[in-house]
Amino acid sequence: MSNACALTGSGAYAPPNVVDNEQLCAAFNAWVRAENRRAENAKGTGAEPLPESSPAWVEKVSGIVRRHYFESSGILDPEFMCPRIPDRPDDQLSVQAEFALEAARPALAAAGLEGEDIDLTIVGASSLQRPYPALAIEVQAALGARGFGLDISVGCSSGPFAIQIATQAIQAGTARRALVCVPEIPSAYSNFRARDSHFILGDASVAVVIEKIDDAKPGAFEILGTTSFSRFSSAVRNNGGFLTRCDPEGRDAADKLFYQDGPRVFHDIVRLVPKLVREQLHKAGIDPKQVARVWLHQANARMNEAIAKRIGGPDVSAPIVLEEYGNTASAGSLLAFHLHKDDLRTGDVGVLAAFGAGYTMGAQVLRRL
Ligand SMILES: CC(C)(COP(=O)(O)OP(=O)(O)OC[C@H]1O[C@@H](n2cnc3c(N)ncnc32)[C@H](O)[C@@H]1OP(=O)(O)O)[C@@H](O)C(=O)NCCC(=O)NCCS
C-alpha cells in the first residue's frame, strides 16, 4: 500500500459583484478630489494635493482588469470605501464559513464524497474573521465532517501550507481524508484609499480534497512532493489584530490594513520562488523541462511570467486569472489550478506554488493520474 496522497477534487466560487478598473478608480478619484477640497479649505496645511489613480496604469503594471467582491456598494461609496458586511448573530453561519462552503461543497462533489467522509478540515486564509472558535470547526459542523478542524494563516501561502499539513496528517495516519478550504475576503482588509494598492485585491473561495492515492480515481493529481518555506520580511504587512483597540491613537491608521512595498516584493519573490521550486523538483526527481504547467500565486502578471520562465523555461504554461479576479490572496494559485487543470493528460507534471507575506512560499509538485 502506497503512502502517497492525491488531490482528488476541487471547487471554486467567486461572488457575482464584479468591479472593473474604471469603476474602482472613479470611486478612488472622487475620494481624492473631496480630500483635496477639504485640505484646500483647511488652508495652511501645506500638503501636496493627492494624485488620482488611473485604470490604464493599473492594467499595465498588474494585469488586473476587474475583480469580484463579497460586497461592492460600500467599496464604491467614496464616503465609506469598505465592503458593507453586517455582523451576524452567533446562531447564524458566519460570513467566512459560509464563503468556505461555497467552494467546499463542489470540491466534495468533484471527489465523489460526502461531508461525513472527511475527518480533517483545514481553513487556510490570509485573514480569519475571528480568533475562535476556529472557522474550520464551523465548516466541519456544517458539512457533517468527522475528526478535527483547524485554521492556519500564513499570508498568501495559506492554501499550499494547509495542503502540506493535510498531506502529512494522512501520511502519518492521523487523518484519512482531508478538506482544505481557502475562503479569501481580502476586500475587508484592503485600503481603498491607498493609491498604490487599492486595485490589487479581490475575493474568492476555493477548496480541495486530499486523499490517499489508493482512494483516488483517474484524473486526480498525485502529490509527488510538497514544501513550505518562510523568511521574515515586513515588505507585505497588515498590523490589524487583537491589540488594535489597545492604542486608540493608531486604531484607524493605514498600517492596520494591507500595505506593501510592491517593487521590493517583486524583486525578492522573482528570485526566491524559482530557486525553491527547482529545489523541490530536484527532490521529487523531476527535470524542470518535464513541467507542463505552473499554477502560481496571482499577484502580478509580469512577475508570474518571469517566475514561470525561471522554473520551467520559456514554453511552460502559467495560466493567469488576474485579469478577471485580481489578487485573491491565498486563493489565487488554487483558483488557477481549479480553472486550468482539466486539459492536462495522464502523466503530465504541474507545480502549484504560492508566495506572499511572511515571506512565505508553499508548493506542491503534482502528476495527473
Ligand atoms: C504593486 C505593483 C503593481 C506596483 O507596480 P510598480 O511598477 O512596481 O509601480 P511603482 O509602485 O514603482 O510605481 C510606479 C509609478 O506609478 C505611480 N502610481 C502608483 N499608483 C498609481 C495609480 N494607482 N495610478 C497611477 N499611477 C500610479 C507611482 O506614483 C509611480 O510614479 P513615478 O514613477 O512618477 O514616481 C507591483 O510592484 C507588484 O505587483 N509587486 C508585487 C506585489 C506582490 O507580489 N505582492 C504580494 C502580495 S500577496
The ligand as an SDF file (V2000), in Angstrom:
LIG
                    3D

 48 50  0  0  0  0  0  0  0  0999 V2000
    2.1990   46.8490   -6.7770 C   0  0  0  0  0  0  0  0  0  0  0  0
    2.7530   46.8740   -8.1880 C   0  0  0  0  0  0  0  0  0  0  0  0
    1.6490   46.5020   -9.1830 C   0  0  0  0  0  0  0  0  0  0  0  0
    3.2060   48.2990   -8.4990 C   0  0  0  0  0  0  0  0  0  0  0  0
    3.8290   48.3470   -9.7750 O   0  0  0  0  0  0  0  0  0  0  0  0
    5.2360   49.0880   -9.9860 P   0  0  0  0  0  0  0  0  0  0  0  0
    5.5350   49.0390  -11.4300 O   0  0  0  0  0  0  0  0  0  0  0  0
    6.2150   48.4550   -9.0580 O   0  0  0  0  0  0  0  0  0  0  0  0
    4.8650   50.5660   -9.6040 O   0  0  0  0  0  0  0  0  0  0  0  0
    5.5580   51.6010   -8.5720 P   0  0  0  0  0  0  0  0  0  0  0  0
    4.9820   51.3610   -7.2090 O   0  0  0  0  0  0  0  0  0  0  0  0
    7.0400   51.5270   -8.7290 O   0  0  0  0  0  0  0  0  0  0  0  0
    5.0170   52.9980   -9.1310 O   0  0  0  0  0  0  0  0  0  0  0  0
    5.4150   53.4980  -10.4030 C   0  0  0  0  0  0  0  0  0  0  0  0
    4.7420   54.8220  -10.6870 C   0  0  0  0  0  0  0  0  0  0  0  0
    3.3230   54.6690  -10.7900 O   0  0  0  0  0  0  0  0  0  0  0  0
    2.6800   55.6340   -9.9570 C   0  0  0  0  0  0  0  0  0  0  0  0
    1.4270   55.0650   -9.4260 N   0  0  0  0  0  0  0  0  0  0  0  0
    1.2770   54.3500   -8.2770 C   0  0  0  0  0  0  0  0  0  0  0  0
   -0.0300   54.0320   -8.1170 N   0  0  0  0  0  0  0  0  0  0  0  0
   -0.6880   54.5370   -9.1720 C   0  0  0  0  0  0  0  0  0  0  0  0
   -2.0430   54.5040   -9.5640 C   0  0  0  0  0  0  0  0  0  0  0  0
   -2.9880   53.8830   -8.8310 N   0  0  0  0  0  0  0  0  0  0  0  0
   -2.4000   55.1160  -10.7320 N   0  0  0  0  0  0  0  0  0  0  0  0
   -1.4660   55.7490  -11.4880 C   0  0  0  0  0  0  0  0  0  0  0  0
   -0.1510   55.8010  -11.1620 N   0  0  0  0  0  0  0  0  0  0  0  0
    0.2220   55.1920  -10.0230 C   0  0  0  0  0  0  0  0  0  0  0  0
    3.6720   55.9420   -8.8720 C   0  0  0  0  0  0  0  0  0  0  0  0
    3.3960   57.2120   -8.3210 O   0  0  0  0  0  0  0  0  0  0  0  0
    4.9680   55.8980   -9.6280 C   0  0  0  0  0  0  0  0  0  0  0  0
    5.1040   57.1270  -10.3270 O   0  0  0  0  0  0  0  0  0  0  0  0
    6.5490   57.8100  -10.5810 P   0  0  0  0  0  0  0  0  0  0  0  0
    7.3280   56.7950  -11.3820 O   0  0  0  0  0  0  0  0  0  0  0  0
    6.2040   59.0450  -11.3200 O   0  0  0  0  0  0  0  0  0  0  0  0
    7.1130   58.0170   -9.2140 O   0  0  0  0  0  0  0  0  0  0  0  0
    3.9540   45.8880   -8.3500 C   0  0  0  0  0  0  0  0  0  0  0  0
    5.0700   46.3970   -7.6740 O   0  0  0  0  0  0  0  0  0  0  0  0
    3.6700   44.4990   -7.8140 C   0  0  0  0  0  0  0  0  0  0  0  0
    2.7270   43.8420   -8.2070 O   0  0  0  0  0  0  0  0  0  0  0  0
    4.5710   43.9850   -6.9510 N   0  0  0  0  0  0  0  0  0  0  0  0
    4.4570   42.6440   -6.3950 C   0  0  0  0  0  0  0  0  0  0  0  0
    3.4510   42.6380   -5.2980 C   0  0  0  0  0  0  0  0  0  0  0  0
    3.2370   41.2730   -4.7090 C   0  0  0  0  0  0  0  0  0  0  0  0
    3.5190   40.2460   -5.2730 O   0  0  0  0  0  0  0  0  0  0  0  0
    2.7060   41.2580   -3.5200 N   0  0  0  0  0  0  0  0  0  0  0  0
    2.3800   40.0740   -2.8460 C   0  0  0  0  0  0  0  0  0  0  0  0
    1.1260   40.3860   -2.1510 C   0  0  0  0  0  0  0  0  0  0  0  0
    0.2690   38.9470   -1.7820 S   0  0  0  0  0  0  0  0  0  0  0  0
  1  2  1  0
  2  3  1  0
  2  4  1  0
  2 36  1  0
  4  5  1  0
  5  6  1  0
  6  7  2  0
  6  8  1  0
  6  9  1  0
  9 10  1  0
 10 11  2  0
 10 12  1  0
 10 13  1  0
 13 14  1  0
 14 15  1  0
 15 16  1  0
 15 30  1  0
 16 17  1  0
 17 18  1  0
 17 28  1  0
 18 19  1  0
 18 27  1  0
 19 20  2  0
 20 21  1  0
 21 22  1  0
 21 27  2  0
 22 23  1  0
 22 24  2  0
 24 25  1  0
 25 26  2  0
 26 27  1  0
 28 29  1  0
 28 30  1  0
 30 31  1  0
 31 32  1  0
 32 33  2  0
 32 34  1  0
 32 35  1  0
 36 37  1  0
 36 38  1  0
 38 39  2  0
 38 40  1  0
 40 41  1  0
 41 42  1  0
 42 43  1  0
 43 44  2  0
 43 45  1  0
 45 46  1  0
 46 47  1  0
 47 48  1  0
M  END
$$$$
